[in-house]
Amino acid sequence: MTTEITAPDMAPNPDGSLPIKLLHDRVLVRQGGEDGERRSTGGIVIPATAQVGRRLAWARVVAVGPNVRTMQVSDRVLFEPEDRGEVELQGVDYVLLRERDIHAVAAERHSQSGTGLYL
């Protein structure tokens, strides 16, 4: 007798958050489509295969654990792409991070209280 394990229904809420309970200081984020080619400020197209060294990435927070203090769902965060665990839910790729692995938080609520980023 075999038991098949299926993933629970994880359809995103209308605000983009996920109905998931993370533990401790974990943060679940969804990266934008920035893996393709980019354009420099001067208009030069940089292909996706170009080597750029250690490049940090921006993502949108979709869920936070109970011990996360500095960010909320829908904040944009800056993190090191190599310090991550990936998970796929309902065909969408997400990145699981610890709060301490996030370098900066950009949110509208921070625009009234300083630079808008915590570095």
SERO-337451 format. One record per atom (N, C-alpha, C): atom name; residue in three letters; x, y, z. Coordinates in steps of 0.001 Angstrom, whole numbers. Each point is the difference from the previous one (the first is absolute). Layout:
N
[CA, ALA, [X, Y, Z]]
...
This chain:
119
[N, MET, [849, -1175, 0]]
[CA, MET, [-849, 1175, 0]]
[C, MET, [896, 1240, 0]]
[N, THR, [-157, 836, -1011]]
[CA, THR, [797, 1209, -90]]
[C, THR, [-876, 1211, 252]]
[N, THR, [580, 985, 619]]
[CA, THR, [-704, 1240, 282]]
[C, THR, [625, 1096, -840]]
[N, GLU, [-818, 680, -777]]
[CA, GLU, [504, 1083, -827]]
[C, GLU, [-125, 1309, 754]]
[N, ILE, [1090, 746, 47]]
[CA, ILE, [12, 1289, 676]]
[C, ILE, [-123, 1082, -1052]]
[N, THR, [-977, 861, 163]]
[CA, THR, [-184, 1104, -936]]
[C, THR, [187, 1316, 724]]
[N, ALA, [417, 993, -742]]
[CA, ALA, [186, 1329, 579]]
[C, ALA, [-1361, 628, 286]]
[N, PRO, [-114, 752, 1080]]
[CA, PRO, [-1267, 662, 307]]
[C, PRO, [-300, 1103, -1013]]
[N, ASP, [-1253, 415, -66]]
[CA, ASP, [-386, 1079, -899]]
[C, ASP, [610, 1299, 505]]
[N, MET, [890, 579, -782]]
[CA, MET, [719, 1206, 412]]
[C, MET, [-255, 1143, -969]]
[N, ALA, [-1231, 196, -399]]
[CA, ALA, [-322, 1091, -911]]
[C, ALA, [235, 1331, 716]]
[N, PRO, [667, 959, -663]]
[CA, PRO, [263, 1296, 633]]
[C, PRO, [-1282, 762, 319]]
[N, ASN, [35, 764, 1082]]
[CA, ASN, [-1102, 891, 355]]
[C, ASN, [-31, 1173, -980]]
[N, PRO, [-1087, 770, -47]]
[CA, PRO, [-58, 1151, -922]]
[C, PRO, [1129, 1015, 193]]
[N, ASP, [547, 124, 1220]]
[CA, ASP, [1090, 957, 239]]
[C, ASP, [1376, -565, -345]]
[N, GLY, [55, -1227, -520]]
[CA, GLY, [1266, -619, -376]]
[C, GLY, [602, -862, 1084]]
[N, SER, [-522, 67, 1226]]
[CA, SER, [534, -819, 1089]]
[C, SER, [-456, -1446, -172]]
[N, LEU, [637, -900, 739]]
[CA, LEU, [-346, -1413, -70]]
[C, LEU, [-601, -464, 1309]]
[N, PRO, [-969, -926, -58]]
[CA, PRO, [-568, -566, 1225]]
[C, PRO, [916, -1089, 554]]
[N, ILE, [1116, 421, 543]]
[CA, ILE, [1006, -929, 511]]
[C, ILE, [531, 557, 1319]]
[N, LYS, [304, -875, 939]]
[CA, LYS, [557, 438, 1280]]
[C, LYS, [1474, -376, 24]]
[N, LEU, [851, 1006, -47]]
[CA, LEU, [1433, -232, 91]]
[C, LEU, [415, -41, 1466]]
[N, LEU, [1078, -674, 280]]
[CA, LEU, [478, -124, 1362]]
[C, LEU, [1195, 911, 254]]
[N, HIS, [143, 419, 1228]]
[CA, HIS, [1146, 749, 507]]
[C, HIS, [252, 1275, -798]]
[N, ASP, [1223, 176, -529]]
[CA, ASP, [363, 1243, -685]]
[C, ASP, [32, -178, -1518]]
[N, ARG, [-824, -882, -524]]
[CA, ARG, [7, -282, -1431]]
[C, ARG, [-834, 1029, -759]]
[N, VAL, [460, 297, -1228]]
[CA, VAL, [-681, 943, -885]]
[C, VAL, [-126, -678, -1361]]
[N, LEU, [-1200, -34, -558]]
[CA, LEU, [-234, -572, -1316]]
[C, LEU, [-188, 1147, -985]]
[N, VAL, [796, 6, -1065]]
[CA, VAL, [-48, 1095, -969]]
[C, VAL, [-185, -556, -1402]]
[N, ARG, [-484, 874, -879]]
[CA, ARG, [-162, -350, -1408]]
[C, ARG, [788, 1006, -823]]
[N, GLN, [943, -512, -773]]
[CA, GLN, [809, 867, -841]]
[C, GLN, [-782, 403, -1233]]
[N, GLY, [324, 1200, -503]]
[CA, GLY, [-578, 441, -1258]]
[C, GLY, [656, -722, -1151]]
[N, GLY, [-333, 356, -1212]]
[CA, GLY, [570, -636, -1178]]
[C, GLY, [1311, 617, -408]]
[N, GLU, [917, 207, 916]]
[CA, GLU, [1250, 678, -297]]
[C, GLU, [1109, -945, -438]]
[N, ASP, [-321, -1262, -302]]
[CA, ASP, [1031, -947, -377]]
[C, ASP, [424, 143, -1454]]
[N, GLY, [-778, 699, -812]]
[CA, GLY, [319, 162, -1407]]
[C, GLY, [974, 1132, -222]]
[N, GLU, [24, 502, -1215]]
[CA, GLU, [927, 1086, -296]]
[C, GLU, [-449, 1288, 666]]
[N, ARG, [990, 845, 304]]
[CA, ARG, [-242, 1271, 676]]
[C, ARG, [478, 1119, -896]]
[N, ARG, [-350, 1210, 350]]
[CA, ARG, [442, 1178, -735]]
[C, ARG, [682, 938, 992]]
[N, SER, [1189, 460, -339]]
[CA, SER, [738, 922, 867]]
[C, SER, [-648, 1379, -62]]
[N, THR, [424, 886, 898]]
[CA, THR, [-558, 1356, -1]]
[C, THR, [356, 751, -1272]]
[N, GLY, [1048, -404, -675]]
[CA, GLY, [385, 615, -1265]]
[C, GLY, [-694, -613, -1199]]
[N, GLY, [-837, -1020, 215]]
[CA, GLY, [-753, -624, -1087]]
[C, GLY, [645, -1222, -605]]
[N, ILE, [1120, -446, 550]]
[CA, ILE, [687, -1179, -534]]
[C, ILE, [-706, -1260, 500]]
[N, VAL, [-290, -920, -920]]
[CA, VAL, [-653, -1259, 369]]
[C, VAL, [1058, -956, 544]]
[N, ILE, [-259, -543, 1195]]
[CA, ILE, [908, -952, 641]]
[C, ILE, [-680, -1359, -41]]
[N, PRO, [536, -975, -742]]
[CA, PRO, [-652, -1306, -109]]
[C, PRO, [-7, -752, 1324]]
[N, ALA, [-937, -933, 118]]
[CA, ALA, [-136, -783, 1230]]
[C, ALA, [1235, -847, 266]]
[N, THR, [759, -331, -1035]]
[CA, THR, [1175, -848, 173]]
[C, THR, [1243, 772, 413]]
[N, ALA, [-67, 1327, 80]]
[CA, ALA, [1163, 818, 366]]
[C, ALA, [380, -242, 1454]]
[N, GLN, [1301, -112, 258]]
[CA, GLN, [498, -169, 1359]]
[C, GLN, [50, 1361, 689]]
[N, VAL, [-671, 133, 1142]]
[CA, VAL, [-5, 1267, 721]]
[C, VAL, [519, -151, 1423]]
[N, GLY, [568, -1137, 336]]
[CA, GLY, [508, -180, 1355]]
[C, GLY, [-1136, -207, 991]]
[N, ARG, [238, 415, 1219]]
[CA, ARG, [-1020, -146, 1050]]
[C, ARG, [-1014, 1118, -127]]
[N, ARG, [-1144, -306, -535]]
[CA, ARG, [-1047, 982, -199]]
[C, ARG, [-1148, -325, 961]]
[N, LEU, [-386, 978, 810]]
[CA, LEU, [-1127, -182, 907]]
[C, LEU, [-1297, 72, -795]]
[N, ALA, [-1071, -559, 552]]
[CA, ALA, [-1278, -51, -700]]
[C, ALA, [-1111, 586, 861]]
[N, TRP, [-996, 590, -659]]
[CA, TRP, [-1192, 522, 677]]
[C, TRP, [-1132, -1007, -143]]
[N, ALA, [-849, -92, 1020]]
[CA, ALA, [-1166, -880, -39]]
[C, ALA, [-1099, 601, 867]]
[N, ARG, [-1218, -497, -166]]
[CA, ARG, [-1156, 468, 754]]
[C, ARG, [-342, -1041, 1065]]
[N, VAL, [-213, 443, 1244]]
[CA, VAL, [-334, -886, 1117]]
[C, VAL, [-1445, -475, -143]]
[N, VAL, [-215, -1323, 97]]
[CA, VAL, [-1353, -555, -83]]
[C, VAL, [-449, -655, 1304]]
[N, ALA, [944, -296, 905]]
[CA, ALA, [-356, -565, 1312]]
[C, ALA, [1179, 194, 947]]
[N, VAL, [-298, 192, 1290]]
[CA, VAL, [1041, 162, 1019]]
[C, VAL, [-321, -868, 1208]]
[N, GLY, [1057, -432, 684]]
[CA, GLY, [-162, -777, 1220]]
[C, GLY, [-312, 897, 1183]]
[N, PRO, [-375, -582, 1155]]
[CA, PRO, [-407, 781, 1160]]
[C, PRO, [1121, 811, 647]]
[N, ASN, [1252, -365, -216]]
[CA, ASN, [1111, 721, 614]]
[C, ASN, [635, 1040, -914]]
[N, VAL, [-572, 241, -1163]]
[CA, VAL, [520, 1014, -922]]
[C, VAL, [-485, 1359, 473]]
[N, ARG, [941, 939, 197]]
[CA, ARG, [-360, 1296, 567]]
[C, ARG, [110, 1164, -971]]
[N, THR, [816, -110, -1041]]
[CA, THR, [313, 1176, -810]]
[C, THR, [-684, 50, -1355]]
[N, MET, [-843, -962, -320]]
[CA, MET, [-678, 35, -1297]]
[C, MET, [-1379, -605, 92]]
[N, GLN, [-817, 343, -998]]
[CA, GLN, [-1385, -470, -79]]
[C, GLN, [-263, -516, -1405]]
[N, VAL, [-1134, -670, -160]]
[CA, VAL, [-418, -465, -1318]]
[C, VAL, [-132, 1205, -921]]
[N, SER, [469, -130, -1210]]
[CA, SER, [-8, 970, -1101]]
[C, SER, [1208, 935, 21]]
[N, ASP, [873, -60, 1007]]
[CA, ASP, [1242, 780, -17]]
[C, ASP, [928, -569, -1073]]
[N, ARG, [862, 849, -532]]
[CA, ARG, [1068, -460, -906]]
[C, ARG, [1268, -136, 825]]
[N, VAL, [718, -1103, -218]]
[CA, VAL, [1206, -269, 768]]
[C, VAL, [1167, -302, -931]]
[N, LEU, [1196, 324, 467]]
[CA, LEU, [1241, -228, -735]]
[C, LEU, [744, -1137, 681]]
[N, PHE, [402, -1007, -778]]
[CA, PHE, [667, -1163, 592]]
[C, PHE, [1049, -558, -959]]
[N, GLU, [854, -848, 525]]
[CA, GLU, [1041, -687, -766]]
[C, GLU, [-620, -1245, -632]]
[N, PRO, [-65, -88, -1326]]
[CA, PRO, [-660, -1138, -651]]
[C, PRO, [613, -1360, 329]]
[N, GLU, [1264, -37, 406]]
[CA, GLU, [628, -1281, 304]]
[C, GLU, [-378, -528, 1380]]
[N, ASP, [-534, 850, 888]]
[CA, ASP, [-394, -399, 1359]]
[C, ASP, [-1493, -299, 50]]
[N, ARG, [-448, -962, -766]]
[CA, ARG, [-1441, -191, -70]]
[C, ARG, [-372, -1454, -176]]
[N, GLY, [-1243, -278, 373]]
[CA, GLY, [-613, -1282, -266]]
[C, GLY, [-1219, 263, -861]]
[N, GLU, [-190, -778, -1045]]
[CA, GLU, [-1119, 231, -904]]
[C, GLU, [-1087, -1036, 228]]
[N, VAL, [-1250, 436, -195]]
[CA, VAL, [-1142, -890, 113]]
[C, VAL, [-1011, 384, -1077]]
[N, GLU, [-686, -992, -539]]
[CA, GLU, [-1024, 256, -1012]]
[C, GLU, [-1367, -325, 597]]
[N, LEU, [-914, 965, -62]]
[CA, LEU, [-1362, -176, 491]]
[C, LEU, [-959, 389, -1113]]
[N, GLN, [-853, -917, -395]]
[CA, GLN, [-975, 240, -1069]]
[C, GLN, [670, 497, -1280]]
[N, GLY, [1165, -528, -323]]
[CA, GLY, [700, 358, -1219]]
[C, GLY, [746, 1325, 44]]
[N, VAL, [51, 656, 1165]]
[CA, VAL, [699, 1271, 154]]
[C, VAL, [1218, -222, 894]]
[N, ASP, [1144, 530, -420]]
[CA, ASP, [1234, -145, 784]]
[C, ASP, [107, 1093, 1057]]
[N, TYR, [349, -408, 1217]]
[CA, TYR, [207, 909, 1124]]
[C, TYR, [1373, -261, 592]]
[N, VAL, [501, 949, 770]]
[CA, VAL, [1298, -127, 662]]
[C, VAL, [-235, 103, 1502]]
[N, LEU, [567, -915, 760]]
[CA, LEU, [-112, -13, 1453]]
[C, LEU, [1302, 516, 590]]
[N, LEU, [-104, 1047, 823]]
[CA, LEU, [1171, 646, 600]]
[C, LEU, [-172, 102, 1507]]
[N, ARG, [1082, 282, 697]]
[CA, ARG, [-55, 383, 1402]]
[C, ARG, [48, 1518, 42]]
[N, GLU, [-589, 598, 1012]]
[CA, GLU, [-17, 1455, 111]]
[C, GLU, [1418, 576, -16]]
[N, ARG, [941, -677, 620]]
[CA, ARG, [1370, 512, 67]]
[C, ARG, [710, -17, -1353]]
[N, ASP, [-519, -753, -987]]
[CA, ASP, [598, -56, -1334]]
[C, ASP, [-480, 1129, -908]]
[N, ILE, [-898, 836, 474]]
[CA, ILE, [-537, 1103, -795]]
[C, ILE, [796, 1257, 313]]
[N, HIS, [470, 672, -1048]]
[CA, HIS, [884, 1156, 151]]
[C, HIS, [-740, 1325, 101]]
[N, ALA, [-1186, 111, -613]]
[CA, ALA, [-723, 1273, -3]]
[C, ALA, [-1489, -261, -177]]
[N, VAL, [-812, 935, 513]]
[CA, VAL, [-1455, -56, -139]]
[C, VAL, [-461, 1313, -603]]
[N, ALA, [-784, -78, -1057]]
[CA, ALA, [-569, 1195, -627]]
[C, ALA, [-1514, -111, 96]]
[N, ALA, [-617, 976, 670]]
[CA, ALA, [-1445, -3, 164]]
[C, ALA, [-490, 1432, 87]]
[N, GLU, [-1221, 232, -385]]
[CA, GLU, [-583, 1342, 22]]
[C, GLU, [16, 583, 1406]]
[N, ARG, [-211, -819, 1018]]
[CA, ARG, [-44, 514, 1373]]
[C, ARG, [1347, 549, 460]]
[N, HIS, [1091, -414, -657]]
[CA, HIS, [1326, 493, 360]]
[C, HIS, [329, 1336, -666]]
[N, SER, [-773, 409, -1006]]
[CA, SER, [319, 1233, -726]]
[C, SER, [-195, 1241, 866]]
[N, GLN, [-821, -68, 1033]]
[CA, GLN, [-187, 1140, 887]]
[C, GLN, [1009, 20, 1142]]
[N, SER, [758, -1061, 153]]
[CA, SER, [891, -76, 1166]]
[C, SER, [1471, -133, -357]]
[N, GLY, [421, 583, -1093]]
[CA, GLY, [1419, -61, -335]]
[C, GLY, [228, -327, -1449]]
[N, THR, [998, -830, -265]]
[CA, THR, [422, -291, -1366]]
[C, THR, [-911, -961, -738]]
[N, GLY, [-816, -765, 701]]
[CA, GLY, [-842, -994, -658]]
[C, GLY, [639, -1369, -46]]
[N, LEU, [1283, -99, 329]]
[CA, LEU, [695, -1286, 35]]
[C, LEU, [699, -153, 1334]]
[N, TYR, [-5, -1218, 522]]
[CA, TYR, [797, -303, 1184]]
[C, TYR, [1217, -753, -490]]
[N, LEU, [1152, 625, 23]]
[CA, LEU, [1219, -656, -474]]
[C, LEU, [885, -388, 1158]]
